[in-house]
């Protein structure tokens, strides 16, 4: 049984997003595995980054500097069909560099499931100066599959809430469905950087 880490910051030649919609919850709230739907602006807009003026293609998995999975309705459908649970979709409107609507079919995926996947004894990491129970930076990741509930397909790591993990079977299902823009790396041995 293996797992993959999503890497939303990996540039993939598609559009890049840098800012949350106006009136969104604070950025750290998106990494707490708490429901945000009642506080999230209805169809808030996210504009393509001016730092990447030639990157205009809209993929199912949109690159961003926020560390968040911003995904198409098609990707959400695959997650649901495959049995992924404990997440909410926060709909957004994507605007191109000129402010024109590029997509009304995307959402921020707020993953609510938390699992004890990281082997803290074998992982090479730097602890958070604010909370020693949390990892600040990963140098080399080791996973412990016994810390993951059977059936958990999409989740955050209890000691590194910023990271989102996929079960290998879900990763394969997304690839088989032809989801575009997806960037993930095998979890075991990961050095903490995007691809």
VENWODA-V924101 format. One record per run of one state. SS is the DSSP state (alpha for helix, beta for strand, coil for the rest). FROM is the first residue (numbers start at 1). TO is the last residue. Records with the same first field share a line. If there is no record, write none. Layout:
SS->FROM-TO, FROM-TO
This chain:
coil->1-2, 7-13, 15-15, 18-26, 32-43, 49-49, 53-56, 58-60, 65-69, 83-86, 96-100, 112-113, 116-117, 119-123, 128-134, 141-142, 144-144, 148-153, 158-159, 177-183, 187-195
beta->3-6, 14-14, 16-17, 44-48, 57-57, 61-64, 70-72, 87-95, 101-111, 114-115, 118-118, 124-127, 135-140, 143-143, 154-157, 160-167, 184-186
alpha->27-31, 50-52, 73-82, 145-147, 168-176
